[in-house]
């Protein structure tokens, strides 16, 4: 997905269950060429707002985005969902991240506690920088 108002920041990869190699990065710590992701609303091209971007899940060894953690709030509670890296577009002007999912589909994704992933650390950064070429296989 690419449009005049947004920047494509991810492509589709198959869904993967959380494992110990994956790391969580809070949205307020993620800078992209299109801007910082803190406070970003997550939207669907067909269903409007899905929630707020809580963070992303990365594989520092493979140097890949593995998913988004989206907080969806209701009347009395909020839930966080792990959405695999579907096509995405960040619209800096509107502060939105458009994910290629239909609104109702967000509830089909796994509910996740971001603390179930270790936080991205300085050691993870060094691993990503100096491990060699990224793994091309999934």
Buried (B, 14 or more C-beta within 10 A) or exposed (E): BEEEEBBBBBEEBEEBEBEEBBBBBBBBBBEEEBBBBBEBBBBBBEEEEBBBBBBBBBBBBBBBBBBBBBBBEEEEEEBBBBBBBBBBBBBBEEBBBBBBBEBEBBEEBEEBEBEEBEEBEEEBEEBBEEEEEEEEEE
